[in-house]
Amino acid sequence: MGLFEERWDRIKAAIALEPVDKAPVISGNAAFNAAACGVPLGDYIKDMELNCTCNIKGTELSGDLDGVQSMLMSPYVLPGMWLSQVSVPGVELPDNELWQIREQELITQDDYHEILENGFDEWYQKFMVEKLGNPNEKLKDFFGYMPTAAKRFREAEIPCIKSGNMCSPFEMLCGGRSLGAFLMDDLLEEPELVDEVFAVIHKWNMEKFTKTFESERKPFGIWVGGWRGTTSTLNPAMFEHFSWKYMREMIDLCLNYDVVPICHLDSCWNLGLKYFRDIPKGRAILALDGKTDMQLAKDTVGETMCIMGDVPAEMLAFAKPEKVYNYVTNLLNIMGPTGYMVCSGCDVPFNARLENVQMMAKARDDFYK
């Protein structure tokens, strides 16, 4: 058995809650890979061959990692997820400044009526071109290079566990409407209209991903995101009505096609962990970002779901290496011995210290000696 297969077996065993020789370490590296390689972000996002090279080298520099969540990174994937504009280095920003979402009220309630009248796809394609600068055109090299990236990562013996992102209607419209208008003017004042629009968008999303899952491009795993439609943003009734039911149907779609749903949960989900209890055992990942109580997560869903995370971004950027080492060691003590994968909380930040990132793998390796 080669190293690639060994790493994959370890990852799959962790997801299935089976015994492992050691908990896998998964990379949340993105822009950090460019920084680790001394490459300006403006160059990193323009050249997919360089992008891939940095991502492989950055992974290798980070220690004995078992896998990554992304082989390539482009900020132009973000507008399609959040229906918001993005400023990128080398264009709107200085050449080595991190990309930024420019959230503003680009969608109006008139757009809702247009979606209901003409369908979401027609509206979405027009909106992407007219309001978001046609990011799909800028992603041609990104998608075109992906088969080569997969070959290069295989040669480097680095598995990739994620290929794509699923967003609920809540997450998509929250960005394009802006948070205040979306919560106050839409969810509170026009809930029936929101329900109608959500149904149209959700149907479009489910059909799109069903085609992907039935194609030769079927992924091993996919992010099912929960960023703002959370129990820390919404009261329980609103969460269940406007967010969870769509998120759960996306999770079930993944499971129906044997795709691993990576439930990428940003912000605090302490009050929402109970909703994941009845997901079939050993078939999904709960990925936490440093804000949710890991012990509570272990106690709530640790017998049914693999938990991934959650070394905080601020710790990777500003703490001393010993603190990261001790934090990961403590995680291994409370989260193991099965059903756990070491990872950063969400992405490793652009300004993370390399020695801190390396401590995640070192702490894991030392723990199992």
BATIDO-783026 format. One record per residue (C-alpha): residue in three letters; residue number from 1; x, y, z. Coordinates in steps of 0.02 Angstrom, whole numbers. Layout:
BEGIN
<r code="ALA" pos="NUM" east="X" north="Y" up="Z"/>
...
//
This chain:
BEGIN
<r code="MET" pos="1" east="0" north="0" up="0"/>
<r code="GLY" pos="2" east="68" north="171" up="-48"/>
<r code="LEU" pos="3" east="61" north="329" up="56"/>
<r code="PHE" pos="4" east="-87" north="398" up="-44"/>
<r code="GLU" pos="5" east="-192" north="243" up="-8"/>
<r code="GLU" pos="6" east="-136" north="240" up="174"/>
<r code="ARG" pos="7" east="-194" north="419" up="197"/>
<r code="TRP" pos="8" east="-360" north="387" up="111"/>
<r code="ASP" pos="9" east="-392" north="234" up="218"/>
<r code="ARG" pos="10" east="-358" north="335" up="375"/>
<r code="ILE" pos="11" east="-476" north="474" up="320"/>
<r code="LYS" pos="12" east="-616" north="354" up="273"/>
<r code="ALA" pos="13" east="-597" north="258" up="436"/>
<r code="ALA" pos="14" east="-611" north="419" up="536"/>
<r code="ILE" pos="15" east="-769" north="468" up="443"/>
<r code="ALA" pos="16" east="-843" north="296" up="472"/>
<r code="LEU" pos="17" east="-800" north="306" up="659"/>
<r code="GLU" pos="18" east="-686" north="156" up="641"/>
<r code="PRO" pos="19" east="-520" north="130" up="734"/>
<r code="VAL" pos="20" east="-370" north="225" up="662"/>
<r code="ASP" pos="21" east="-185" north="215" up="696"/>
<r code="LYS" pos="22" east="-190" north="404" up="718"/>
<r code="ALA" pos="23" east="-316" north="542" up="689"/>
<r code="PRO" pos="24" east="-299" north="617" up="514"/>
<r code="VAL" pos="25" east="-237" north="795" up="495"/>
<r code="ILE" pos="26" east="-328" north="890" up="358"/>
<r code="SER" pos="27" east="-270" north="1053" up="281"/>
<r code="GLY" pos="28" east="-380" north="1207" up="284"/>
<r code="ASN" pos="29" east="-245" north="1302" up="190"/>
<r code="ALA" pos="30" east="-297" north="1426" up="56"/>
<r code="ALA" pos="31" east="-215" north="1597" up="41"/>
<r code="PHE" pos="32" east="-93" north="1538" up="174"/>
<r code="ASN" pos="33" east="-12" north="1424" up="44"/>
<r code="ALA" pos="34" east="38" north="1576" up="-59"/>
<r code="ALA" pos="35" east="111" north="1661" up="94"/>
<r code="ALA" pos="36" east="206" north="1504" up="145"/>
<r code="CYS" pos="37" east="284" north="1497" up="-29"/>
<r code="GLY" pos="38" east="324" north="1683" up="-37"/>
<r code="VAL" pos="39" east="207" north="1710" up="-185"/>
<r code="PRO" pos="40" east="101" north="1870" up="-197"/>
<r code="LEU" pos="41" east="-85" north="1834" up="-192"/>
<r code="GLY" pos="42" east="-111" north="1928" up="-355"/>
<r code="ASP" pos="43" east="1" north="1803" up="-444"/>
<r code="TYR" pos="44" east="-72" north="1656" up="-348"/>
<r code="ILE" pos="45" east="-249" north="1686" up="-408"/>
<r code="LYS" pos="46" east="-203" north="1727" up="-588"/>
<r code="ASP" pos="47" east="-99" north="1573" up="-629"/>
<r code="MET" pos="48" east="-180" north="1405" up="-589"/>
<r code="GLU" pos="49" east="-19" north="1308" up="-617"/>
<r code="LEU" pos="50" east="67" north="1419" up="-489"/>
<r code="ASN" pos="51" east="-87" north="1406" up="-378"/>
<r code="CYS" pos="52" east="-77" north="1217" up="-379"/>
<r code="THR" pos="53" east="111" north="1217" up="-351"/>
<r code="CYS" pos="54" east="90" north="1330" up="-198"/>
<r code="ASN" pos="55" east="-50" north="1222" up="-130"/>
<r code="ILE" pos="56" east="53" north="1064" up="-142"/>
<r code="LYS" pos="57" east="210" north="1145" up="-71"/>
<r code="GLY" pos="58" east="112" north="1234" up="66"/>
<r code="THR" pos="59" east="33" north="1068" up="116"/>
<r code="GLU" pos="60" east="203" north="983" up="122"/>
<r code="LEU" pos="61" east="278" north="1127" up="223"/>
<r code="SER" pos="62" east="138" north="1107" up="351"/>
<r code="GLY" pos="63" east="198" north="936" up="408"/>
<r code="ASP" pos="64" east="134" north="759" up="394"/>
<r code="LEU" pos="65" east="-41" north="801" up="332"/>
<r code="ASP" pos="66" east="-162" north="667" up="273"/>
<r code="GLY" pos="67" east="-266" north="771" up="154"/>
<r code="VAL" pos="68" east="-331" north="939" up="97"/>
<r code="GLN" pos="69" east="-500" north="1018" up="71"/>
<r code="SER" pos="70" east="-454" north="1108" up="-90"/>
<r code="MET" pos="71" east="-329" north="1080" up="-231"/>
<r code="LEU" pos="72" east="-354" north="1253" up="-307"/>
<r code="MET" pos="73" east="-417" north="1417" up="-237"/>
<r code="SER" pos="74" east="-495" north="1565" up="-326"/>
<r code="PRO" pos="75" east="-591" north="1706" up="-241"/>
<r code="TYR" pos="76" east="-704" north="1710" up="-395"/>
<r code="VAL" pos="77" east="-797" north="1558" up="-328"/>
<r code="LEU" pos="78" east="-865" north="1666" up="-187"/>
<r code="PRO" pos="79" east="-986" north="1779" up="-285"/>
<r code="GLY" pos="80" east="-1084" north="1628" up="-346"/>
<r code="MET" pos="81" east="-1106" north="1567" up="-168"/>
<r code="TRP" pos="82" east="-1150" north="1731" up="-82"/>
<r code="LEU" pos="83" east="-1215" north="1836" up="-228"/>
<r code="SER" pos="84" east="-1095" north="1973" up="-176"/>
<r code="GLN" pos="85" east="-952" north="2063" up="-261"/>
<r code="VAL" pos="86" east="-773" north="2018" up="-219"/>
<r code="SER" pos="87" east="-619" north="2129" up="-222"/>
<r code="VAL" pos="88" east="-462" north="2036" up="-270"/>
<r code="PRO" pos="89" east="-276" north="2070" up="-252"/>
<r code="GLY" pos="90" east="-192" north="2141" up="-405"/>
<r code="VAL" pos="91" east="-356" north="2215" up="-469"/>
<r code="GLU" pos="92" east="-458" north="2312" up="-341"/>
<r code="LEU" pos="93" east="-333" north="2282" up="-201"/>
<r code="PRO" pos="94" east="-143" north="2290" up="-182"/>
<r code="ASP" pos="95" east="-54" north="2140" up="-252"/>
<r code="ASN" pos="96" east="-30" north="2049" up="-87"/>
<r code="GLU" pos="97" east="-186" north="2098" up="9"/>
<r code="LEU" pos="98" east="-315" north="1963" up="48"/>
<r code="TRP" pos="99" east="-473" north="1959" up="-59"/>
<r code="GLN" pos="100" east="-628" north="2036" up="20"/>
<r code="ILE" pos="101" east="-815" north="2013" up="-2"/>
<r code="ARG" pos="102" east="-902" north="2180" up="-30"/>
<r code="GLU" pos="103" east="-1072" north="2146" up="42"/>
<r code="GLN" pos="104" east="-1205" north="2272" up="-7"/>
<r code="GLU" pos="105" east="-1388" north="2273" up="-54"/>
<r code="LEU" pos="106" east="-1376" north="2217" up="-236"/>
<r code="ILE" pos="107" east="-1539" north="2117" up="-234"/>
<r code="THR" pos="108" east="-1708" north="2200" up="-208"/>
<r code="GLN" pos="109" east="-1880" north="2129" up="-178"/>
<r code="ASP" pos="110" east="-1916" north="2168" up="-360"/>
<r code="ASP" pos="111" east="-1786" north="2035" up="-400"/>
<r code="TYR" pos="112" east="-1887" north="1912" up="-298"/>
<r code="HIS" pos="113" east="-2037" north="1940" up="-409"/>
<r code="GLU" pos="114" east="-1930" north="1922" up="-564"/>
<r code="ILE" pos="115" east="-1865" north="1755" up="-498"/>
<r code="LEU" pos="116" east="-2042" north="1695" up="-470"/>
<r code="GLU" pos="117" east="-2096" north="1752" up="-643"/>
<r code="ASN" pos="118" east="-1949" north="1694" up="-749"/>
<r code="GLY" pos="119" east="-1860" north="1563" up="-644"/>
<r code="PHE" pos="120" east="-1700" north="1570" up="-546"/>
<r code="ASP" pos="121" east="-1577" north="1515" up="-679"/>
<r code="GLU" pos="122" east="-1620" north="1656" up="-800"/>
<r code="TRP" pos="123" east="-1612" north="1785" up="-661"/>
<r code="TYR" pos="124" east="-1451" north="1711" up="-588"/>
<r code="GLN" pos="125" east="-1355" north="1713" up="-752"/>
<r code="LYS" pos="126" east="-1404" north="1893" up="-785"/>
<r code="PHE" pos="127" east="-1363" north="1946" up="-607"/>
<r code="MET" pos="128" east="-1192" north="1865" up="-613"/>
<r code="VAL" pos="129" east="-1146" north="1964" up="-769"/>
<r code="GLU" pos="130" east="-1229" north="2130" up="-732"/>
<r code="LYS" pos="131" east="-1199" north="2146" up="-544"/>
<r code="LEU" pos="132" east="-1052" north="2032" up="-503"/>
<r code="GLY" pos="133" east="-934" north="2060" up="-649"/>
<r code="ASN" pos="134" east="-960" north="1890" up="-732"/>
<r code="PRO" pos="135" east="-855" north="1784" up="-612"/>
<r code="ASN" pos="136" east="-892" north="1626" up="-710"/>
<r code="GLU" pos="137" east="-790" north="1694" up="-854"/>
<r code="LYS" pos="138" east="-646" north="1722" up="-735"/>
<r code="LEU" pos="139" east="-660" north="1543" up="-671"/>
<r code="LYS" pos="140" east="-629" north="1459" up="-839"/>
<r code="ASP" pos="141" east="-445" north="1429" up="-801"/>
<r code="PHE" pos="142" east="-489" north="1370" up="-625"/>
<r code="PHE" pos="143" east="-606" north="1234" up="-687"/>
<r code="GLY" pos="144" east="-502" north="1197" up="-839"/>
<r code="TYR" pos="145" east="-347" north="1160" up="-735"/>
<r code="MET" pos="146" east="-439" north="1052" up="-608"/>
<r code="PRO" pos="147" east="-404" north="883" up="-694"/>
<r code="THR" pos="148" east="-219" north="926" up="-700"/>
<r code="ALA" pos="149" east="-224" north="979" up="-517"/>
<r code="ALA" pos="150" east="-303" north="812" up="-471"/>
<r code="LYS" pos="151" east="-163" north="720" up="-562"/>
<r code="ARG" pos="152" east="-29" north="824" up="-477"/>
<r code="PHE" pos="153" east="-103" north="799" up="-303"/>
<r code="ARG" pos="154" east="-114" north="612" up="-336"/>
<r code="GLU" pos="155" east="70" north="612" up="-386"/>
<r code="ALA" pos="156" east="110" north="707" up="-226"/>
<r code="GLU" pos="157" east="10" north="574" up="-131"/>
<r code="ILE" pos="158" east="-108" north="703" up="-55"/>
<r code="PRO" pos="159" east="-295" north="658" up="-50"/>
<r code="CYS" pos="160" east="-426" north="795" up="-70"/>
<r code="ILE" pos="161" east="-588" north="768" up="26"/>
<r code="LYS" pos="162" east="-694" north="910" up="-47"/>
<r code="SER" pos="163" east="-750" north="963" up="-220"/>
<r code="GLY" pos="164" east="-876" north="1103" up="-215"/>
<r code="ASN" pos="165" east="-996" north="1195" up="-102"/>
<r code="MET" pos="166" east="-1182" north="1183" up="-73"/>
<r code="CYS" pos="167" east="-1268" north="1339" up="-8"/>
<r code="SER" pos="168" east="-1447" north="1353" up="52"/>
<r code="PRO" pos="169" east="-1559" north="1492" up="-14"/>
<r code="PHE" pos="170" east="-1535" north="1579" up="153"/>
<r code="GLU" pos="171" east="-1347" north="1591" up="133"/>
<r code="MET" pos="172" east="-1356" north="1647" up="-49"/>
<r code="LEU" pos="173" east="-1485" north="1784" up="-26"/>
<r code="CYS" pos="174" east="-1416" north="1843" up="141"/>
<r code="GLY" pos="175" east="-1261" north="1904" up="52"/>
<r code="GLY" pos="176" east="-1345" north="1981" up="-100"/>
<r code="ARG" pos="177" east="-1480" north="2068" up="1"/>
<r code="SER" pos="178" east="-1362" north="2116" up="145"/>
<r code="LEU" pos="179" east="-1393" north="2050" up="319"/>
<r code="GLY" pos="180" east="-1500" north="2191" up="389"/>
<r code="ALA" pos="181" east="-1620" north="2204" up="241"/>
<r code="PHE" pos="182" east="-1633" north="2016" up="227"/>
<r code="LEU" pos="183" east="-1677" north="1987" up="409"/>
<r code="MET" pos="184" east="-1787" north="2138" up="441"/>
<r code="ASP" pos="185" east="-1871" north="2177" up="274"/>
<r code="ASP" pos="186" east="-1885" north="2000" up="207"/>
<r code="LEU" pos="187" east="-1892" north="1865" up="340"/>
<r code="LEU" pos="188" east="-1993" north="1969" up="463"/>
<r code="GLU" pos="189" east="-2099" north="2074" up="346"/>
<r code="GLU" pos="190" east="-2122" north="1962" up="192"/>
<r code="PRO" pos="191" east="-2103" north="1781" up="251"/>
<r code="GLU" pos="192" east="-2227" north="1712" up="123"/>
<r code="LEU" pos="193" east="-2133" north="1794" up="-20"/>
<r code="VAL" pos="194" east="-1968" north="1726" up="49"/>
<r code="ASP" pos="195" east="-2042" north="1551" up="58"/>
<r code="GLU" pos="196" east="-2092" north="1558" up="-125"/>
<r code="VAL" pos="197" east="-1922" north="1621" up="-181"/>
<r code="PHE" pos="198" east="-1829" north="1496" up="-72"/>
<r code="ALA" pos="199" east="-1928" north="1353" up="-149"/>
<r code="VAL" pos="200" east="-1877" north="1406" up="-325"/>
<r code="ILE" pos="201" east="-1693" north="1427" up="-280"/>
<r code="HIS" pos="202" east="-1686" north="1265" up="-181"/>
<r code="LYS" pos="203" east="-1761" north="1166" up="-325"/>
<r code="TRP" pos="204" east="-1629" north="1239" up="-441"/>
<r code="ASN" pos="205" east="-1489" north="1196" up="-319"/>
<r code="MET" pos="206" east="-1550" north="1018" up="-292"/>
<r code="GLU" pos="207" east="-1568" north="985" up="-478"/>
<r code="LYS" pos="208" east="-1396" north="1056" up="-514"/>
<r code="PHE" pos="209" east="-1309" north="949" up="-384"/>
<r code="THR" pos="210" east="-1410" north="794" up="-429"/>
<r code="LYS" pos="211" east="-1337" north="808" up="-604"/>
<r code="THR" pos="212" east="-1162" north="828" up="-532"/>
<r code="PHE" pos="213" east="-1183" north="678" up="-417"/>
<r code="GLU" pos="214" east="-1247" north="571" up="-562"/>
<r code="SER" pos="215" east="-1103" north="621" up="-676"/>
<r code="GLU" pos="216" east="-922" north="566" up="-689"/>
<r code="ARG" pos="217" east="-881" north="723" up="-588"/>
<r code="LYS" pos="218" east="-962" north="651" up="-432"/>
<r code="PRO" pos="219" east="-858" north="712" up="-283"/>
<r code="PHE" pos="220" east="-800" north="615" up="-131"/>
<r code="GLY" pos="221" east="-861" north="754" up="-17"/>
<r code="ILE" pos="222" east="-939" north="925" up="-29"/>
<r code="TRP" pos="223" east="-962" north="1072" up="89"/>
<r code="VAL" pos="224" east="-1140" north="1098" up="151"/>
<r code="GLY" pos="225" east="-1122" north="1270" up="225"/>
<r code="GLY" pos="226" east="-1199" north="1351" up="376"/>
<r code="TRP" pos="227" east="-1127" north="1525" up="395"/>
<r code="ARG" pos="228" east="-1265" north="1645" up="442"/>
<r code="GLY" pos="229" east="-1421" north="1538" up="445"/>
<r code="THR" pos="230" east="-1370" north="1476" up="616"/>
<r code="THR" pos="231" east="-1445" north="1455" up="788"/>
<r code="SER" pos="232" east="-1338" north="1600" up="847"/>
<r code="THR" pos="233" east="-1419" north="1715" up="718"/>
<r code="LEU" pos="234" east="-1599" north="1653" up="715"/>
<r code="ASN" pos="235" east="-1722" north="1599" up="847"/>
<r code="PRO" pos="236" east="-1766" north="1412" up="843"/>
<r code="ALA" pos="237" east="-1927" north="1433" up="743"/>
<r code="MET" pos="238" east="-1845" north="1542" up="610"/>
<r code="PHE" pos="239" east="-1693" north="1430" up="603"/>
<r code="GLU" pos="240" east="-1798" north="1275" up="571"/>
<r code="HIS" pos="241" east="-1910" north="1363" up="445"/>
<r code="PHE" pos="242" east="-1788" north="1466" up="342"/>
<r code="SER" pos="243" east="-1622" north="1376" up="361"/>
<r code="TRP" pos="244" east="-1617" north="1200" up="430"/>
<r code="LYS" pos="245" east="-1747" north="1116" up="320"/>
<r code="TYR" pos="246" east="-1650" north="1165" up="164"/>
<r code="MET" pos="247" east="-1483" north="1120" up="239"/>
<r code="ARG" pos="248" east="-1549" north="950" up="293"/>
<r code="GLU" pos="249" east="-1617" north="913" up="119"/>
<r code="MET" pos="250" east="-1447" north="953" up="45"/>
<r code="ILE" pos="251" east="-1364" north="836" up="171"/>
<r code="ASP" pos="252" east="-1488" north="699" up="126"/>
<r code="LEU" pos="253" east="-1456" north="724" up="-59"/>
<r code="CYS" pos="254" east="-1271" north="695" up="-29"/>
<r code="LEU" pos="255" east="-1306" north="539" up="72"/>
<r code="ASN" pos="256" east="-1423" north="470" up="-61"/>
<r code="TYR" pos="257" east="-1278" north="475" up="-184"/>
<r code="ASP" pos="258" east="-1143" north="417" up="-62"/>
<r code="VAL" pos="259" east="-1061" north="588" up="-61"/>
<r code="VAL" pos="260" east="-992" north="640" up="108"/>
<r code="PRO" pos="261" east="-1078" north="799" up="170"/>
<r code="ILE" pos="262" east="-948" north="907" up="256"/>
<r code="CYS" pos="263" east="-1059" north="1014" up="366"/>
<r code="HIS" pos="264" east="-951" north="1170" up="369"/>
<r code="LEU" pos="265" east="-1018" north="1266" up="518"/>
<r code="ASP" pos="266" east="-951" north="1441" up="545"/>
<r code="SER" pos="267" east="-994" north="1537" up="704"/>
<r code="CYS" pos="268" east="-1066" north="1462" up="863"/>
<r code="TRP" pos="269" east="-1177" north="1310" up="837"/>
<r code="ASN" pos="270" east="-1194" north="1258" up="1019"/>
<r code="LEU" pos="271" east="-1384" north="1273" up="1012"/>
<r code="GLY" pos="272" east="-1394" north="1187" up="843"/>
<r code="LEU" pos="273" east="-1291" north="1030" up="869"/>
<r code="LYS" pos="274" east="-1445" north="929" up="916"/>
<r code="TYR" pos="275" east="-1512" north="945" up="739"/>
<r code="PHE" pos="276" east="-1371" north="834" up="675"/>
<r code="ARG" pos="277" east="-1407" north="688" up="792"/>
<r code="ASP" pos="278" east="-1510" north="586" up="670"/>
<r code="ILE" pos="279" east="-1392" north="595" up="521"/>
<r code="PRO" pos="280" east="-1346" north="414" up="479"/>
<r code="LYS" pos="281" east="-1198" north="353" up="578"/>
<r code="GLY" pos="282" east="-1024" north="364" up="504"/>
<r code="ARG" pos="283" east="-1070" north="453" up="342"/>
<r code="ALA" pos="284" east="-1043" north="638" up="372"/>
<r code="ILE" pos="285" east="-919" north="763" up="441"/>
<r code="LEU" pos="286" east="-957" north="903" up="564"/>
<r code="ALA" pos="287" east="-826" north="1039" up="528"/>
<r code="LEU" pos="288" east="-814" north="1172" up="664"/>
<r code="ASP" pos="289" east="-724" north="1339" up="660"/>
<r code="GLY" pos="290" east="-665" north="1379" up="836"/>
<r code="LYS" pos="291" east="-828" north="1456" up="900"/>
<r code="THR" pos="292" east="-927" north="1298" up="942"/>
<r code="ASP" pos="293" east="-890" north="1203" up="1103"/>
<r code="MET" pos="294" east="-794" north="1048" up="1047"/>
<r code="GLN" pos="295" east="-833" north="949" up="1205"/>
<r code="LEU" pos="296" east="-1018" north="986" up="1181"/>
<r code="ALA" pos="297" east="-1004" north="931" up="999"/>
<r code="LYS" pos="298" east="-921" north="769" up="1052"/>
<r code="ASP" pos="299" east="-1054" north="737" up="1184"/>
<r code="THR" pos="300" east="-1197" north="778" up="1064"/>
<r code="VAL" pos="301" east="-1150" north="695" up="900"/>
<r code="GLY" pos="302" east="-984" north="608" up="932"/>
<r code="GLU" pos="303" east="-1063" north="436" up="924"/>
<r code="THR" pos="304" east="-1134" north="465" up="751"/>
<r code="MET" pos="305" east="-1028" north="595" up="659"/>
<r code="CYS" pos="306" east="-844" north="624" up="627"/>
<r code="ILE" pos="307" east="-795" north="795" up="696"/>
<r code="MET" pos="308" east="-662" north="901" up="610"/>
<r code="GLY" pos="309" east="-577" north="1057" up="676"/>
<r code="ASP" pos="310" east="-557" north="1173" up="761"/>
<r code="VAL" pos="311" east="-391" north="1262" up="790"/>
<r code="PRO" pos="312" east="-444" north="1446" up="792"/>
<r code="ALA" pos="313" east="-381" north="1565" up="660"/>
<r code="GLU" pos="314" east="-322" north="1693" up="788"/>
<r code="MET" pos="315" east="-219" north="1560" up="874"/>
<r code="LEU" pos="316" east="-132" north="1510" up="713"/>
<r code="ALA" pos="317" east="-95" north="1692" up="675"/>
<r code="PHE" pos="318" east="-44" north="1763" up="843"/>
<r code="ALA" pos="319" east="-11" north="1629" up="975"/>
<r code="LYS" pos="320" east="153" north="1548" up="1018"/>
<r code="PRO" pos="321" east="182" north="1376" up="941"/>
<r code="GLU" pos="322" east="171" north="1293" up="1113"/>
<r code="LYS" pos="323" east="-7" north="1354" up="1132"/>
<r code="VAL" pos="324" east="-59" north="1275" up="967"/>
<r code="TYR" pos="325" east="30" north="1114" up="1013"/>
<r code="ASN" pos="326" east="-58" north="1105" up="1182"/>
<r code="TYR" pos="327" east="-227" north="1150" up="1106"/>
<r code="VAL" pos="328" east="-215" north="1009" up="978"/>
<r code="THR" pos="329" east="-154" north="886" up="1110"/>
<r code="ASN" pos="330" east="-305" north="929" up="1217"/>
<r code="LEU" pos="331" east="-421" north="905" up="1067"/>
<r code="LEU" pos="332" east="-349" north="733" up="1037"/>
<r code="ASN" pos="333" east="-378" north="689" up="1218"/>
<r code="ILE" pos="334" east="-561" north="741" up="1220"/>
<r code="MET" pos="335" east="-614" north="702" up="1040"/>
<r code="GLY" pos="336" east="-535" north="531" up="1008"/>
<r code="PRO" pos="337" east="-498" north="392" up="993"/>
<r code="THR" pos="338" east="-614" north="376" up="841"/>
<r code="GLY" pos="339" east="-715" north="496" up="734"/>
<r code="TYR" pos="340" east="-601" north="647" up="739"/>
<r code="MET" pos="341" east="-491" north="740" up="614"/>
<r code="VAL" pos="342" east="-372" north="881" up="661"/>
<r code="CYS" pos="343" east="-397" north="1039" up="559"/>
<r code="SER" pos="344" east="-398" north="1227" up="572"/>
<r code="GLY" pos="345" east="-561" north="1313" up="615"/>
<r code="CYS" pos="346" east="-620" north="1357" up="438"/>
<r code="ASP" pos="347" east="-472" north="1412" up="331"/>
<r code="VAL" pos="348" east="-296" north="1438" up="396"/>
<r code="PRO" pos="349" east="-282" north="1628" up="395"/>
<r code="PHE" pos="350" east="-171" north="1715" up="269"/>
<r code="ASN" pos="351" east="-64" north="1786" up="410"/>
<r code="ALA" pos="352" east="-41" north="1621" up="503"/>
<r code="ARG" pos="353" east="134" north="1582" up="564"/>
<r code="LEU" pos="354" east="207" north="1430" up="477"/>
<r code="GLU" pos="355" east="275" north="1360" up="640"/>
<r code="ASN" pos="356" east="100" north="1369" up="714"/>
<r code="VAL" pos="357" east="24" north="1277" up="568"/>
<r code="GLN" pos="358" east="159" north="1144" up="582"/>
<r code="MET" pos="359" east="113" north="1117" up="765"/>
<r code="MET" pos="360" east="-53" north="1037" up="716"/>
<r code="ALA" pos="361" east="32" north="889" up="631"/>
<r code="LYS" pos="362" east="175" north="883" up="757"/>
<r code="ALA" pos="363" east="55" north="874" up="905"/>
<r code="ARG" pos="364" east="-40" north="734" up="819"/>
<r code="ASP" pos="365" east="119" north="637" up="778"/>
<r code="ASP" pos="366" east="187" north="655" up="955"/>
<r code="PHE" pos="367" east="20" north="605" up="1031"/>
<r code="TYR" pos="368" east="24" north="436" up="945"/>
<r code="LYS" pos="369" east="207" north="394" up="977"/>
//
